[in-house]
Amino acid sequence: MTRKTLGYVKLIWNCPNCGSRNPGPQKICSNCATPQPDNVKFEQLPQAELITDAAEIAQAKAGPDVHCYYCGSRNPATAKVCSQCGADLTQATARESGQILGTPQSGPAQPIECPSCGAPNDPNAAKCIQCGAALTEPQPAAPLPVSAPAPAQKGQFPLFAIIIGVAMLALIGGCIFFLVLSTRTTDLTGQVESVAWTRRVLVQELVPISGQDWRDQLPPGAVVGSCSERQRGSERQDTGQTREVCGTPYTVDTGSGFGEVRQDCETEPIYEEVPVYADYCSFTATVWQTVPGPTLTGTDLNAAWPQANLLGPNQREAGREESYEVVFKTDGKAYTYSTTDFNEFQQFQIGSRWTLKVNSFDVVTSVEPPQ
């Protein structure tokens, strides 16, 4: 990061005795002649302008002013003896410096109204141009008391708030109702009336295909036909050039009644979006695709798998699926229970009795042997 000095601006200080505004380099209040104490801070002018006077710039660069050890008077950093009492300044205390005062206001600021005659004055003025009175720092107006809002009366709620409230209650109520119905179960005793099973061998087959795609995305073993170069996308590329990116200027108290206007900058590379080209090709290939496979069904407990050895020379097994259903009869009503567990399915002998867990939607959630 590079730190730049854009220039220097005059600061102000407010007299603690009479409240008058004074130019930063001035050591004694122009209204009441009170010396500036070492604990009175400098502030920015309402409308800042960079100084151009060489002597003032040199004073700003010299460093923070010092306060005499003996009489407390403020002296320039370059002074050897106190201008007030003539004492040696080797034991003098340097004013605080380095505080960030904020962003300098370069645009037009509001005029200051004279507290004595009411005449408008330049925002940076220390004395009234009309009557010569000292211009004190304007005090912010006292905030008006905020009265507590009147309590809402019955029947005065906005219509949209009522609608939203009713909709939210209905949504929450619906979710709770569904949750209760789906989790609450009833125990019923059912007798196995019938069973059914389905087993399927998943099959893939080598199938010839043709098409177009990017060269690096062609299927394995594809025969490449004609290709053409096309734009596939874009990428950021360093141009080899740089640019300077700077932050907002800010004023730093130098302790001399002047502020240094600084700006922090960084150098960053300049990128540009450049097109990326690649080969787009036609191709032919033979790929594995899912085709209907052999399936067996039954209505007993002796589930079996279809014969996979009946597959063709260009086919291969790609997995297996199985599903089982048991129909229970209870009190004149039938319930169907589904499972994919063959060991569980084999327990449901025709005519055997079981305890069914049935929820409010007439769905069998689980089956247990009778107690």
Secondary structure, DSSP 8 states (H G I E B T S, - for coil): -EEEEEEEEEEEEE-TTT-BEEETT--B-TTT--B--TT---EE-SS--B---HHHHHHHHT---EE-TTT--EE-TT-SB-TTT--B-TT-EE-----EEE----S----EE-TTT--EE-TT-SB-TTT--B-B-----------------TT-S-HHHHHHHHHHHHHHHHHHHHHHHHH-EEEEEEEEEEEEEEEEEEEEEEEEEEEEEEGGGS-TT-EEEEEEEEEEEEEEEEEEEEEEEE---EEEE-SSSEEEEEEEEEEEEEEEEEEEEEEEEEEEEEEEEEE---EEEESSS------GGG--TTEEEEEEEEEEEEEEEETTEEEEEEE--HHHHTT--TT-EEEEEEETTS-EEEEE---
